[in-house]
Amino acid sequence: MKFYDKGFITKFKDYTKVQVFSAGTSVLSLKIYDNQICKDTFSCQSLKSFNNEFLDKSYDDGFIKELFDKEDKEIIHRDKKNKILIKIKKD
C-alpha cells in the first residue's frame, strides 16, 4: 500500500478509524480494533494476518493500532530490512 495524501485518524472507545483521501475521494478506510482490522469493503482480518499481508510477520499484533493511537505530531516508522516506511504528520 502506498498513500501520500491527506486523511483522518479518529479515535472511538472501541476502535481507531483511519481514512485516506486523494482528490476528495476516499482511497482507504480502516477500522482498527484491539484484535482485528476491518477495511471499507466490510472484510475484517486479524491483526496478525494484516501484518503478514502488508507489513511482516515479525511485527507484534498490536503494532498498527499502537502506531495510529500515538499522540505525537509526527510519527515515522522506518524498517529498512522489510522496506517499510510509515510517515504520519498530524495538523
Residue pairs with C-beta under 8 A, 6 or more apart in sequence:
1 28
1 54
3 20
3 22
3 27
3 28
5 20
5 21
5 22
5 27
6 20
6 21
7 18
7 19
7 20
7 21
7 28
8 17
8 18
8 19
9 16
9 17
9 18
9 68
9 88
9 90
10 16
10 17
10 19
11 17
11 69
14 33
15 31
15 32
15 33
16 31
16 32
16 65
16 68
16 69
17 29
17 30
17 31
17 32
18 28
18 29
18 30
18 32
18 68
19 26
19 28
19 29
19 30
20 26
20 27
20 28
20 29
21 27
26 40
28 39
28 40
29 39
29 40
30 37
30 38
30 39
30 40
31 37
31 38
32 47
32 64
32 65
32 68
33 65
34 62
34 65
35 46
35 47
35 61
36 44
36 45
36 46
36 47
37 44
37 45
37 46
37 47
37 50
37 64
37 65
38 44
45 53
46 61
47 61
47 62
47 63
47 64
47 65
48 57
48 61
50 64
51 57
51 59
51 61
51 63
51 64
55 63
55 64
55 79
55 82
55 84
56 79
56 82
56 84
58 82
67 75
67 77
67 86
67 88
68 88
72 90
73 89
73 90
74 87
74 88
74 89
74 90
75 86
75 87
75 88
76 85
76 86
76 87
76 88
77 84
77 85
77 86
77 87
78 84
78 85
79 85
